[in-house]
């Protein structure tokens, strides 16, 4: 390798077939990364940490096939022998300590930037092209949504065919807050879905969703929103703005500048508000708005950017201006921030999903939403919250309809005839995993007993019985957790930052436990240390090749995974523990748990080069299968 590496890629594994077909998945990973570096001219080093090699089995250098000429990618295999492994608690039950193994590679990385990943990941061309452009920066840590692909990625197809297989055989997408079906199987739900509205996210804004499906735009620093004001109606941009985790309940200022650098608004408020911004007449049809959030007090010039979320972005209606701002058509107005009034309160543990219309207003100014047949909503159930829900409904036509409200479990909560208006009580049902119960609203004709997809009801309120103003004030700060903006979903498969930042944090905590959530802890520590999170957006992607059920986390295998590690007496760090630590870190700075010997820095570990000679393109599939004993 003639040039110094720009990026070190670190992963850990062993030749024990963990997860099923491990050697095959690892071979695909190795082949693809080396070939991608060659195609895009990316100088890199691939550090594979071989942890606790099983006795009687070939080493990774011997069993995997390697190219005769690796191009600009140097491959290094660092071995952690069994003797060192046995010093750790749970060594008998846990043959590989993933995060400590990754620290071994991070500690020995030579490139300025270090990407920590796993051996069943593929990186698409758009992502590798960006990495090869050498535009990574210190002061940031980089994340990306992980797309899970079916397991039968063809080994013999080459990287182009493998990427195409993954693109067309998706199982799920792991986004910031939750894991969703692939894009073809769902749409962004909730009233924030503004496709075709003359608004689209630009640089620094990305579409994410809550676990309930509610869409929002996540941004930080100089985020850009591209707008094309409507040809008719008010030229007033409306959005609900919420600040990020650094602020807690502290006041912040929301700045908006136009492309010429003119300040359009600087609004100060706390927590979450609905913002109205009148736009000046523009010469062109499309313009860019630059958004930023900063502390209202004690703001420092060198302070890291504050993240923020935008909900329900769109154009204000005449009714909204009239009833929210008491503004009349044609009246000159200034930017305003008002409480985010709606038919429901997220602070009460409630959320709307599919099938709900935009906010509308009665002639008296009361807010309502139309709910269609199949509309969904969910409720968080906890012992501290009153349980009964109430829906204030109004039928829009003179005829009667049969109303049914059923949980996803199939249990019917409400079955009644609806004539005119009604207040419907929804009893408490057994919560689903995570404490949240999702409901579907059904409307059928009382004569034909047929579903009425074109019918809807007006919903004037969805609220929880027994939640008064005092309790609501207590719940509101908890409804949108102040530390949940960091993208930790699937972060063990892609976390990238400068080598100096890894060294300052001393890598991942070297807790002698199952690796679950330790990677997320490190993302929070990096964020609390002042690093700005950057999430790579489409078309950049990584693909995870599906492993065996219960061998690693997946929605379908979660229960089996926890049963397996519990039966072996292995401990793990819960997400709740990580969030509690994150809140402390935002107040006191990053929690560094390792000493200066992290990553086995005082150990002289053996390092080897792979056995070369077999071109990657001619690797026989049987060579991989036979090593597993198939």
C-alpha positions as CSV (number, residue, x, y, z in Angstrom):
1,X,0.0,0.0,0.0
2,X,1.7,3.2,-1.2
3,X,-0.3,5.9,0.5
4,X,-1.3,6.5,4.1
5,X,-4.9,5.4,4.9
6,X,-7.5,8.1,5.2
7,X,-10.0,5.8,7.1
8,X,-9.6,2.8,9.3
9,X,-12.5,0.3,9.2
10,X,-12.7,-1.7,12.4
11,X,-14.7,-4.9,13.0
12,X,-14.4,-8.0,15.2
13,X,-15.3,-11.6,14.7
14,X,-14.2,-15.2,15.1
15,X,-14.5,-18.4,13.1
16,X,-17.4,-20.0,15.0
17,X,-20.4,-19.4,12.7
18,X,-22.1,-17.1,15.1
19,X,-25.3,-15.7,13.7
20,X,-25.4,-18.5,11.0
21,X,-23.4,-18.4,7.8
22,X,-20.9,-16.1,9.4
23,X,-18.0,-16.9,7.1
24,X,-20.1,-16.4,4.1
25,X,-21.4,-13.0,5.3
26,X,-17.9,-12.0,6.3
27,X,-16.5,-13.0,2.9
28,X,-19.1,-10.7,1.2
29,X,-18.1,-7.9,3.6
30,X,-14.4,-8.3,2.9
31,X,-14.8,-8.7,-0.8
32,X,-17.1,-5.7,-1.1
33,X,-15.0,-3.3,1.0
34,X,-11.7,-4.1,-0.8
35,X,-13.4,-3.8,-4.2
36,X,-15.1,-0.5,-3.3
37,X,-11.8,1.0,-2.2
38,X,-10.2,0.0,-5.5
39,X,-13.1,1.3,-7.5
40,X,-13.3,4.7,-5.7
41,X,-9.6,5.2,-4.9
42,X,-10.2,5.2,-1.1
43,X,-7.0,4.7,0.8
44,X,-8.0,2.6,3.9
45,X,-7.0,-0.1,6.3
46,X,-9.4,-2.9,7.3
47,X,-8.7,-4.0,10.9
48,X,-10.3,-7.3,11.7
49,X,-9.9,-8.2,15.4
50,X,-10.0,-12.0,15.8
51,X,-11.3,-12.5,19.3
52,X,-10.6,-15.8,21.2
53,X,-10.0,-18.0,18.1
54,X,-11.8,-21.4,18.6
55,X,-9.2,-24.2,19.0
56,X,-9.0,-26.6,16.1
57,X,-10.4,-24.1,13.6
58,X,-8.5,-22.2,10.9
59,X,-7.8,-18.5,11.5
60,X,-9.6,-15.8,9.6
61,X,-6.5,-15.1,7.6
62,X,-6.5,-18.7,6.5
63,X,-10.2,-19.5,6.0
64,X,-11.2,-16.3,4.2
65,X,-10.2,-15.8,0.6
66,X,-8.1,-12.7,-0.1
67,X,-7.2,-10.9,-3.3
68,X,-3.6,-11.2,-4.6
69,X,-3.6,-7.4,-4.9
70,X,-5.7,-5.5,-2.4
71,X,-5.3,-2.1,-4.0
72,X,-5.5,0.9,-1.7
73,X,-6.9,-1.2,1.2
74,X,-4.4,-2.7,3.6
75,X,-5.8,-5.6,5.7
76,X,-4.6,-6.2,9.2
77,X,-5.8,-9.0,11.5
78,X,-5.2,-8.5,15.2
79,X,-5.7,-11.5,17.5
80,X,-6.9,-11.5,21.1
81,X,-5.9,-14.9,22.4
82,X,-8.0,-17.2,24.6
83,X,-5.8,-16.4,27.7
84,X,-6.8,-12.8,27.6
85,X,-10.4,-13.6,26.9
86,X,-10.6,-15.8,30.0
87,X,-9.7,-12.9,32.3
88,X,-13.2,-11.5,31.7
89,X,-16.4,-12.3,33.6
90,X,-18.8,-14.4,31.6
91,X,-15.9,-15.8,29.5
92,X,-17.4,-19.3,29.5
93,X,-20.8,-18.1,28.3
94,X,-19.8,-15.2,26.0
95,X,-17.1,-16.2,23.5
96,X,-16.8,-12.8,22.0
97,X,-16.8,-9.4,23.8
98,X,-17.7,-7.3,20.8
99,X,-17.1,-3.8,22.2
100,X,-13.8,-4.6,23.8
101,X,-12.7,-6.2,20.6
102,X,-13.6,-3.1,18.6
103,X,-11.6,-1.0,21.1
104,X,-8.6,-3.2,20.3
105,X,-8.9,-2.2,16.7
106,X,-9.7,1.5,17.4
107,X,-6.6,1.7,19.7
108,X,-4.4,0.4,16.9
109,X,-5.9,2.3,14.0
110,X,-3.5,4.5,12.0
111,X,-5.8,6.5,9.8
112,X,-7.2,9.9,11.0
113,X,-10.8,8.7,10.8
114,X,-12.0,5.5,12.3
115,X,-15.3,3.8,11.2
116,X,-16.5,1.0,13.5
117,X,-18.8,-1.5,11.9
118,X,-19.6,-5.3,11.8
119,X,-18.6,-8.0,9.4
120,X,-22.0,-8.4,7.8
121,X,-22.3,-4.8,6.4
122,X,-22.2,-3.5,2.8
123,X,-21.7,0.1,1.9
124,X,-23.2,1.5,-1.3
125,X,-21.3,3.4,-3.9
126,X,-22.7,6.8,-3.0
127,X,-21.4,6.4,0.6
128,X,-18.0,5.2,-0.4
129,X,-17.7,8.0,-3.0
130,X,-18.4,10.5,-0.2
131,X,-15.7,8.9,2.0
132,X,-13.2,9.0,-0.8
133,X,-13.8,12.7,-1.3
134,X,-12.1,13.3,2.1
135,X,-14.7,15.7,3.4
136,X,-15.0,14.2,6.9
137,X,-14.4,16.8,9.7
138,X,-13.2,16.7,13.3
139,X,-15.7,17.8,15.8
140,X,-18.4,15.5,14.3
141,X,-19.5,12.0,14.6
142,X,-21.2,10.3,11.7
143,X,-24.2,8.0,11.7
144,X,-26.5,6.5,9.1
145,X,-29.8,4.6,8.9
146,X,-29.2,0.9,8.5
147,X,-31.2,-1.1,5.9
148,X,-31.6,-4.8,6.7
149,X,-31.5,-7.1,3.7
150,X,-32.5,-10.7,3.3
151,X,-29.8,-13.2,4.1
152,X,-29.2,-14.8,0.6
153,X,-27.0,-12.1,-0.8
154,X,-25.2,-13.8,-3.7
155,X,-21.5,-14.3,-2.8
156,X,-20.5,-14.9,-6.4
157,X,-22.4,-11.8,-7.8
158,X,-19.7,-9.2,-7.1
159,X,-20.3,-6.0,-5.3
160,X,-22.6,-4.5,-7.9
161,X,-24.9,-7.5,-7.9
162,X,-24.8,-7.7,-4.1
163,X,-25.8,-4.1,-3.7
164,X,-28.6,-4.5,-6.2
165,X,-29.8,-7.6,-4.3
166,X,-29.9,-5.7,-1.0
167,X,-31.7,-2.8,-2.6
168,X,-34.4,-5.0,-3.9
169,X,-34.7,-7.4,-0.9
170,X,-35.1,-5.1,2.1
171,X,-36.6,-6.4,5.3
172,X,-36.7,-3.2,7.4
173,X,-35.0,0.2,7.9
174,X,-33.5,1.2,11.3
175,X,-34.1,4.9,11.7
176,X,-33.3,7.3,14.5
177,X,-36.2,6.5,16.8
178,X,-37.6,3.1,15.6
179,X,-37.4,0.3,13.0
180,X,-39.8,0.4,10.1
181,X,-40.8,-1.7,7.1
182,X,-38.9,-0.7,3.9
183,X,-40.1,2.4,2.1
184,X,-42.2,0.5,-0.4
185,X,-44.2,-1.0,2.4
186,X,-45.1,2.2,4.2
187,X,-45.3,6.0,3.9
188,X,-44.4,8.6,6.4
189,X,-47.5,8.9,8.5
190,X,-49.2,11.8,10.4
191,X,-50.0,15.3,9.3
192,X,-46.4,16.1,8.7
193,X,-46.4,14.2,5.5
194,X,-46.1,17.2,3.2
195,X,-45.1,15.7,-0.1
196,X,-46.0,18.0,-3.0
197,X,-46.7,21.0,-0.6
198,X,-43.9,23.2,-2.0
199,X,-41.6,22.3,0.9
200,X,-38.7,19.9,0.9
201,X,-35.7,19.3,3.2
202,X,-32.3,20.6,2.0
203,X,-28.9,20.2,3.4
204,X,-28.9,19.4,7.1
205,X,-32.5,18.3,7.4
206,X,-33.6,14.6,7.3
207,X,-36.9,12.9,7.6
208,X,-37.3,10.7,10.6
209,X,-40.3,9.2,12.4
210,X,-41.3,8.5,16.0
211,X,-42.0,4.8,17.0
212,X,-45.7,5.7,16.5
213,X,-45.0,6.7,12.8
214,X,-45.3,10.4,13.3
215,X,-43.0,12.1,10.8
216,X,-40.6,15.0,11.6
217,X,-37.6,16.7,10.1
218,X,-34.4,16.5,12.2
219,X,-31.9,19.2,11.8
220,X,-28.9,21.0,13.3
221,X,-26.4,23.7,12.5
222,X,-27.2,25.5,9.3
223,X,-30.1,23.3,8.2
224,X,-31.8,24.3,4.9
225,X,-35.5,24.1,4.0
226,X,-36.4,24.6,0.3
227,X,-39.7,26.4,-0.1
228,X,-41.9,27.3,-3.0
229,X,-44.7,29.5,-1.7
230,X,-48.3,28.8,-2.9
231,X,-49.6,30.8,-5.8
232,X,-52.8,31.5,-3.9
233,X,-53.5,31.8,-0.2
234,X,-51.3,33.2,2.6
235,X,-47.5,33.1,2.0
236,X,-47.1,32.2,5.7
237,X,-44.9,29.2,6.6
238,X,-46.2,27.2,9.5
239,X,-44.2,24.6,11.5
240,X,-44.0,23.2,15.0
241,X,-40.5,23.6,16.4
242,X,-38.9,21.7,19.2
243,X,-35.3,22.1,20.5
244,X,-32.8,19.4,21.2
245,X,-31.5,17.6,24.2
246,X,-28.8,20.1,25.3
247,X,-31.4,22.6,26.4
248,X,-33.8,20.7,28.7
249,X,-36.4,23.3,29.7
250,X,-34.1,26.2,28.9
251,X,-35.3,29.0,26.6
252,X,-33.9,29.0,23.0
253,X,-34.0,31.2,19.9
254,X,-35.2,29.9,16.6
255,X,-33.5,31.8,13.7
256,X,-34.5,31.9,10.0
257,X,-32.5,33.6,7.3
258,X,-33.1,33.8,3.6
259,X,-30.6,33.0,0.9
260,X,-29.3,36.6,0.9
261,X,-28.6,36.4,4.6
262,X,-31.5,38.6,5.7
263,X,-33.0,37.7,9.1
264,X,-36.6,36.7,8.6
265,X,-37.3,35.9,12.2
266,X,-35.6,35.2,15.6
267,X,-38.3,33.8,18.0
268,X,-37.6,32.9,21.6
269,X,-39.5,30.3,23.5
270,X,-39.2,27.1,25.5
271,X,-39.8,23.4,24.7
272,X,-42.2,23.4,21.7
273,X,-44.2,26.0,19.9
274,X,-46.1,26.4,16.6
275,X,-44.3,29.0,14.5
276,X,-45.8,31.2,11.8
277,X,-43.3,33.0,9.4
278,X,-44.6,35.3,6.7
279,X,-42.4,35.2,3.6
280,X,-41.6,38.3,1.5
281,X,-42.5,38.3,-2.2
282,X,-39.7,36.4,-4.0
283,X,-38.3,37.0,-7.4
284,X,-37.9,33.4,-8.1
285,X,-40.4,30.6,-7.6
286,X,-38.2,28.6,-5.2
287,X,-36.0,29.9,-2.3
288,X,-33.9,28.4,0.5
289,X,-34.4,29.2,4.1
290,X,-31.6,28.6,6.6
291,X,-32.7,27.5,10.1
292,X,-30.8,27.5,13.3
293,X,-31.5,27.1,17.1
294,X,-29.3,28.4,19.8
295,X,-29.6,29.1,23.5
296,X,-31.4,32.3,24.5
297,X,-28.9,33.0,27.3
298,X,-25.3,32.2,27.9
299,X,-24.7,31.5,24.2
300,X,-21.1,31.1,23.2
301,X,-19.7,31.6,19.8
302,X,-17.8,28.3,19.9
303,X,-20.8,26.4,21.3
304,X,-21.8,23.2,19.4
305,X,-24.9,23.6,17.3
306,X,-28.2,22.7,18.9
307,X,-30.4,20.0,17.3
308,X,-34.1,20.7,16.6
309,X,-37.1,19.0,15.1
310,X,-39.8,20.3,12.8
311,X,-43.3,18.9,13.0
312,X,-46.3,19.7,10.8
313,X,-44.4,21.9,8.4
314,X,-46.6,23.4,5.7
315,X,-48.5,26.6,4.7
316,X,-50.8,28.3,7.1
317,X,-54.5,28.5,6.1
318,X,-56.7,31.5,6.5
319,X,-58.5,29.8,9.4
320,X,-55.2,29.2,11.2
321,X,-54.1,32.8,10.9
322,X,-57.6,33.9,12.1
323,X,-57.9,31.6,15.1
324,X,-54.3,31.1,16.1
325,X,-53.0,34.6,15.5
326,X,-56.2,36.7,15.3
327,X,-54.8,37.9,11.9
328,X,-57.1,38.8,9.0
329,X,-56.6,38.3,5.3
330,X,-54.4,41.0,3.8
331,X,-53.2,42.2,7.2
332,X,-49.5,42.7,7.5
333,X,-48.1,40.4,10.2
334,X,-44.9,39.6,12.0
335,X,-43.5,36.1,12.8
336,X,-45.2,34.6,15.8
337,X,-44.8,31.6,18.1
338,X,-47.9,30.2,19.8
339,X,-48.6,27.1,21.9
340,X,-49.1,24.0,19.6
341,X,-52.9,23.6,20.0
342,X,-54.3,20.3,18.7
343,X,-57.1,17.8,19.4
344,X,-54.7,15.7,21.5
345,X,-51.8,16.2,23.9
346,X,-48.6,14.2,23.4
347,X,-48.0,14.9,27.1
348,X,-50.8,12.6,27.9
349,X,-49.1,9.7,26.2
350,X,-51.3,10.0,23.0
351,X,-50.2,10.0,19.4
352,X,-52.0,10.0,16.0
353,X,-50.9,7.7,13.2
354,X,-52.4,7.0,9.8
355,X,-55.7,8.2,8.5
356,X,-56.0,11.7,10.1
357,X,-56.5,14.9,8.3
358,X,-54.9,18.3,8.8
359,X,-56.1,20.6,11.7
360,X,-59.3,22.4,10.8
361,X,-61.4,24.9,12.6
362,X,-65.1,25.3,13.3
363,X,-66.7,28.8,12.7
364,X,-66.2,29.4,16.5
365,X,-62.4,28.6,16.3
366,X,-62.4,25.1,17.8
367,X,-59.8,22.8,16.4
368,X,-60.8,19.4,14.9
369,X,-59.3,16.7,12.6
370,X,-61.1,14.4,10.3
371,X,-60.6,10.7,11.0
372,X,-61.2,8.3,8.1
373,X,-62.2,4.6,8.3
374,X,-59.0,2.9,9.4
375,X,-57.5,5.9,11.2
376,X,-55.1,4.8,13.9
377,X,-54.0,6.3,17.2
378,X,-52.0,5.0,20.1
379,X,-51.9,5.4,23.9
380,X,-49.0,4.9,26.3
381,X,-50.2,3.0,29.3
382,X,-48.4,3.4,32.6
383,X,-49.4,2.9,36.3
384,X,-48.9,6.6,37.0
385,X,-51.3,7.7,34.2
386,X,-55.1,7.5,34.4
387,X,-56.2,4.9,31.9
388,X,-59.5,5.7,30.3
389,X,-59.5,7.6,27.0
390,X,-62.3,9.8,25.7
391,X,-63.0,10.7,22.0
392,X,-65.2,13.6,21.2
393,X,-66.7,12.6,17.8
394,X,-69.1,14.3,15.4
395,X,-70.6,12.6,12.3
396,X,-70.4,14.9,9.3
397,X,-73.5,13.5,7.5
398,X,-77.0,13.1,8.8
399,X,-77.0,9.3,8.5
400,X,-75.9,6.9,11.3
401,X,-72.7,4.8,11.2
402,X,-71.5,1.9,13.3
403,X,-68.3,2.8,15.1
404,X,-65.7,0.2,16.2
405,X,-62.4,0.8,17.9
406,X,-60.1,-2.2,18.1
407,X,-56.6,-2.7,19.4
408,X,-53.9,-4.3,17.2
409,X,-54.3,-7.5,19.3
410,X,-57.8,-7.9,17.8
411,X,-59.6,-7.1,21.0
412,X,-62.6,-4.7,20.4
413,X,-62.6,-1.8,22.9
414,X,-65.7,0.1,21.5
415,X,-68.7,-1.1,19.4
416,X,-71.6,1.3,19.1
417,X,-73.9,3.2,16.8
418,X,-72.9,6.8,16.1
419,X,-75.6,9.3,15.3
420,X,-74.6,13.0,15.2
421,X,-72.1,13.8,17.9
422,X,-71.0,11.6,20.8
423,X,-68.4,11.3,23.6
424,X,-67.0,7.8,23.4
425,X,-65.0,6.3,26.2
426,X,-62.3,3.9,25.3
427,X,-61.5,1.4,28.1
428,X,-57.9,0.5,29.1
429,X,-56.6,-2.6,27.4
430,X,-53.5,-4.7,28.2
431,X,-50.6,-2.6,26.8
432,X,-48.5,-4.1,24.0
433,X,-44.7,-4.4,24.3
434,X,-43.2,-1.0,25.2
435,X,-46.4,0.0,27.1
436,X,-48.1,1.4,24.1
437,X,-51.5,0.2,22.7
438,X,-52.4,1.1,19.1
439,X,-56.1,1.4,18.1
440,X,-57.8,1.4,14.7
441,X,-61.1,3.2,14.1
442,X,-63.6,1.5,11.9
443,X,-66.7,3.1,10.2
444,X,-69.4,0.8,8.7
445,X,-72.8,1.6,7.2
446,X,-75.5,0.7,9.7
447,X,-77.6,-0.8,7.0
448,X,-75.1,-2.6,4.8
449,X,-72.5,-3.5,7.4
450,X,-69.9,-2.5,4.8
451,X,-66.7,-0.5,5.5
452,X,-67.0,3.1,4.4
453,X,-63.5,4.2,3.3
454,X,-64.9,7.5,2.0
455,X,-66.6,8.4,5.2
456,X,-65.0,10.3,8.1
457,X,-65.9,11.7,11.4
458,X,-64.8,14.9,13.0
459,X,-62.7,14.4,16.1
460,X,-62.8,17.5,18.4
461,X,-60.8,15.9,21.2
462,X,-58.8,12.8,22.2
463,X,-57.8,13.0,25.8
464,X,-57.2,11.0,28.9
465,X,-59.7,11.1,31.8
466,X,-58.2,12.5,35.0
467,X,-55.3,14.5,33.5
468,X,-55.8,18.1,34.7
469,X,-53.6,21.1,34.2
470,X,-51.3,20.3,37.1
471,X,-50.6,16.7,36.0
472,X,-50.2,17.9,32.3
473,X,-47.5,20.4,33.4
474,X,-45.6,17.6,35.1
475,X,-46.0,15.2,32.1
476,X,-45.1,17.6,29.3
477,X,-41.3,17.6,29.9
478,X,-41.4,13.8,29.8
479,X,-43.5,13.4,26.7
480,X,-40.7,14.2,24.3
481,X,-37.5,13.0,26.1
482,X,-34.8,15.6,26.0
483,X,-32.0,13.1,25.1
484,X,-33.7,11.1,22.3
485,X,-32.4,13.1,19.3
486,X,-29.1,11.1,19.1
487,X,-29.4,8.4,16.4
488,X,-28.4,5.2,18.3
489,X,-30.6,2.7,16.3
490,X,-28.1,0.2,14.7
491,X,-25.1,2.4,15.8
492,X,-22.9,-0.6,16.3
493,X,-22.9,-1.1,12.6
494,X,-21.8,2.4,11.7
495,X,-20.2,5.0,14.0
496,X,-17.5,7.2,12.5
497,X,-15.4,9.9,14.0
498,X,-11.8,11.2,14.2
499,X,-9.3,9.0,15.9
500,X,-8.6,11.8,18.5
501,X,-12.3,11.7,19.6
502,X,-12.2,8.0,20.0
503,X,-9.1,8.4,22.1
504,X,-10.6,11.2,24.2
505,X,-13.6,8.9,25.0
506,X,-11.3,5.9,25.4
507,X,-13.5,3.9,23.0
508,X,-16.5,2.0,24.1
509,X,-17.1,1.2,27.8
510,X,-15.4,-2.1,28.5
511,X,-18.2,-3.5,30.5
512,X,-18.0,-7.3,30.9
513,X,-21.5,-7.8,29.5
514,X,-23.4,-8.5,26.4
515,X,-22.8,-5.7,23.8
516,X,-26.4,-4.5,23.7
517,X,-26.7,-0.6,24.0
518,X,-23.0,-0.1,24.9
519,X,-22.6,1.4,21.4
520,X,-25.5,3.8,22.0
521,X,-23.9,4.9,25.3
522,X,-20.8,6.0,23.4
523,X,-22.9,8.0,20.9
524,X,-24.4,9.9,23.8
525,X,-21.0,10.4,25.3
526,X,-19.7,11.8,22.1
527,X,-22.6,14.2,21.8
528,X,-22.3,15.3,25.4
529,X,-18.6,16.0,24.7
530,X,-19.7,18.6,22.2
531,X,-19.4,16.6,19.0
532,X,-22.0,17.4,16.4
533,X,-24.0,14.4,15.1
534,X,-24.2,14.2,11.3
535,X,-26.6,11.6,9.8
536,X,-25.8,10.6,6.2
537,X,-29.0,10.7,4.2
538,X,-30.2,9.1,1.0
539,X,-28.9,8.1,-1.4
540,X,-26.1,7.0,0.9
541,X,-26.9,3.6,2.5
542,X,-25.5,0.7,4.5
543,X,-27.0,-2.8,4.2
544,X,-27.0,-5.3,7.0
545,X,-27.1,-9.0,5.9
546,X,-29.8,-10.7,8.0
547,X,-28.4,-13.1,10.6
548,X,-30.1,-16.0,12.4
549,X,-33.1,-15.3,14.6
550,X,-32.1,-14.4,18.1
551,X,-28.3,-14.3,17.4
552,X,-28.4,-10.5,17.3
553,X,-31.1,-7.9,17.7
554,X,-34.1,-7.8,15.3
555,X,-37.7,-7.0,16.0
556,X,-38.7,-10.6,15.3
557,X,-35.8,-12.1,17.4
558,X,-35.7,-9.7,20.3
559,X,-37.5,-12.1,22.7
560,X,-35.4,-15.1,21.7
561,X,-32.2,-13.1,22.1
562,X,-33.0,-11.9,25.6
563,X,-34.1,-15.4,26.6
564,X,-30.8,-16.9,25.3
565,X,-28.5,-14.4,27.1
566,X,-30.6,-14.5,30.3
567,X,-30.4,-18.3,30.4
568,X,-26.6,-18.1,30.3
569,X,-26.5,-15.7,33.2
570,X,-25.1,-12.8,31.0
571,X,-26.0,-9.3,31.9
572,X,-26.6,-6.4,29.6
573,X,-27.2,-2.6,29.7
574,X,-30.8,-1.6,29.2
575,X,-31.8,1.4,27.1
576,X,-33.3,3.0,30.2
577,X,-30.0,2.8,31.9
578,X,-28.3,4.4,28.9
579,X,-30.9,7.2,28.8
580,X,-30.4,7.9,32.5
581,X,-26.6,8.1,32.0
582,X,-27.2,10.3,29.0
583,X,-29.2,12.8,31.0
584,X,-26.4,13.0,33.6
585,X,-23.8,13.4,30.8
586,X,-25.6,16.4,29.3
587,X,-25.4,18.1,32.7
588,X,-21.8,17.0,33.7
589,X,-20.0,16.1,30.5
590,X,-19.1,12.6,29.0
591,X,-18.8,9.7,31.3
592,X,-15.4,8.0,30.5
593,X,-15.4,4.6,32.1
594,X,-12.1,3.1,30.9
595,X,-8.6,3.7,32.2
596,X,-5.6,4.5,29.9
597,X,-5.1,0.8,29.2
598,X,-8.4,0.7,27.2
599,X,-8.4,-1.5,24.0
600,X,-5.8,-3.8,25.6
601,X,-3.3,-1.0,25.1
602,X,-0.7,-2.6,27.3
603,X,-0.8,-5.9,25.6
604,X,1.5,-6.9,22.7
605,X,-1.2,-8.6,20.6
606,X,-0.1,-10.7,17.6
607,X,-0.9,-9.2,14.2
608,X,-0.9,-11.0,10.9
609,X,-1.5,-10.3,7.2
610,X,-4.0,-12.4,5.3
611,X,-2.9,-15.3,3.1
612,X,-3.1,-13.9,-0.4
613,X,-3.2,-15.6,-3.8
614,X,-6.9,-16.3,-4.6
615,X,-8.5,-13.5,-6.6
616,X,-11.7,-12.2,-5.0
617,X,-13.7,-12.7,-8.1
618,X,-12.9,-16.4,-8.2
619,X,-13.7,-17.4,-4.6
620,X,-15.6,-20.7,-4.7
621,X,-18.8,-20.7,-2.7
622,X,-18.1,-24.3,-1.5
623,X,-14.8,-23.1,0.1
624,X,-16.9,-21.0,2.5
625,X,-19.5,-23.7,3.1
626,X,-17.1,-26.5,3.7
627,X,-15.4,-24.7,6.6
628,X,-18.7,-24.6,8.4
629,X,-19.1,-28.4,7.9
630,X,-22.2,-28.1,5.7
